């Protein structure tokens, strides 16, 4: 008897119609693309989170809004939260938060920044 491992073809879109709020001084114009690039590096981790959730629920899909907060002196987020998520799978939400918490910007923001980024998960 052969075991056949089913390979999931997962497609998801990292849609970053980011909204960025800077507190205080002038925002570095590269900050938005810096955050987007850092999140794109984590796509494979986000995909693993989604594949795991699909094993529990083949119909799971939707948008997840990540809120990231950066201090003026750190390249990693001080706080990561998931806001307004269509996806109610707690394990997936925690997995995505953990992956997003591991991002690293290429340079510090020089001002405190709050960024909201949308990720759309969809199975194809």
N, C-alpha and C positions, 0 to 999 in steps of 0.2 A: 504494500500500500504506500503510495507516494503522498507526501505532504506538499501541497502547493501553497506557497505564500502569495496571498493576494497583494498586489502592489497598488497602492492608491495613487491616482493621478490627481494631485491637488494643485489648484490654481488659486492664488489669492492676490489681491491688489493692495499694494501699500500706497494708499491715497493720502497725500499729505497736503490738504488744503489747510495747512497749519495756521493756527492763529497764535501769534506770539505777542506777549505783553512784557515790556521791559520796565523795570522800576527804576526811576532816577535818571541817570545819564543817558547819553546817546547809544542806541543799539548798533552793534557791529552789523553792517549790511550782509555779511556772510553767515550770520547765525542761523537763519532758516535753512539754508542749504547744508550747513554743517550738521544740524540736527537730523535732517532728512537722510543725509549720507550715513550717519551713525546708525539710524534705524534700518536702513537698507542692508547694512552689514549683518544685522540680526535676522534677516529674512528666513534663513534656514532654521533658526530656533523657533521663530513664530510658526513656521510650517510644521515642525514637529509637535508643537502645542496643538495645532489644528488637527493633525492626523490622529493624535491620541483622542481628541474629542470626537472625531468622526467614528472611531471604534465604538464609542458609547452611544452615539446618535448620528446616524447617516444623513439626517436632514438638517443638521446644525449649519447655520450660515448667518452672515450679517455683519454689521459694522461694530467696531469697538473703538472708542475714543480714549486715547492715552493722554493723560495730563502729566507733563514732565516739568519739574522745577529745578533750575540750576542756580547755584550761587554765582557771584561774580568771579570767584577764584578757582572753581572746580570744573573739571572736564566731564565728570560723571554727575547724573542727576541726584539731587538731595532727596527728592520725593518722586515717586511714580504712583499714579492712581489711574484706575479705569473708570471713566465717566460715560453715562448714556450708552451702555452696551446692549445691542440686540441679542448678544450671546449670554445666556444665563448659566452656562456650565462653569461652576466655581473653580474646578481644577484647571480648566483652560485659561480662565481669567488670571488665576495666580501664576500660571506658567508664562503667560504673555507679560505680566508685570515683572516677573523675575528676569526674563530676557531683556526687557526694556531697561531695567535697572542696571544692566551690565553694559550699556552703551558708553562709549567714550568719544567726546568731541575732539576734533583735531586741534582746537584752541579754546581757551576760556572765553566766556561771553563778555567779561569786563563789567557787566551789570547783572543784577538778579533778573532771571528770565523765567517766565511761565509759558509753556508751549503746549498746545492741544493738537494732537495728530490723529487722524482717522485711519484705521486699518480695516479693509473689507475682506472678509473671509468667505470664499465661495468654492464649493466642490464642483469640478467639471469632469 
